[in-house]
Amino acid sequence: MSIQSHLVELERRHQALEREIHGEQIHPSASDVKLRELKRKKLHLKQEIEKLKIQTVSSALH
């Protein structure tokens, strides 16, 4: 899998988590534990996306 396709997949998963978090937040009996876990996963994906973007730019410059 190329870096670009991996990046696209991570961004797709990030958006899916965003939708899931939103769905949990509007649900009257939302679990704080589940929301925290979803947000943690989303943050981890965001960090991975940023790391790949930096690697891509760095590779392009060399």
N, C-alpha and C positions, 0 to 999 in steps of 0.2 A: 504494500500500500504506500503510495507516495505521501509526502508530507502534506501536500495540498488536499488530497482526498481525506486524509486523516483529520485535517483541520476542519473540513466541511462536515465530517461526521461528528466531531466534538461540538461544533456550533449547532448542529441539528439536535443533539442530545441536550445541550444547554437550553435551547428554546423549549424543548419538551418538558424539562424540569421547571422552567418559568411558568408554563401553562399549568402544570401539576400544582405548583405552589399557589398560584392564583386560585385554582379550584379548591384547594384546602382552606385558603384564607376566607373564602366566601361561604364555606360550609359552616353551619351553625355549631356543629360539634367537632370542630377542627382540633386535632391533637397537637399540642405544643411540641411534643417530642418528635412527631413525624415532620412537622414544619421545620424544626431545627435540623433534622437529618437531611431533608430535601435541600435546604439552603446551604448546608455544608457541602453536599454533593455538587450543587450548582457553583459554589465558590471554587471548589477543586477543579471543576471543568474550566472555569474562567481562567484560573491560573495556568492550567495546561495549554489553553488556547493562546494566552499571551506568550508563554514560553516558546511555543511553536512559531508564532509570528516573528518573534525576535530571532529565532534560528533561521527562518526563511530569509529575513532581511540580511542577516549576517552572512549567510551563504551566497546571497546575490551580490554582496559587496566584495567577496573574495574570489 
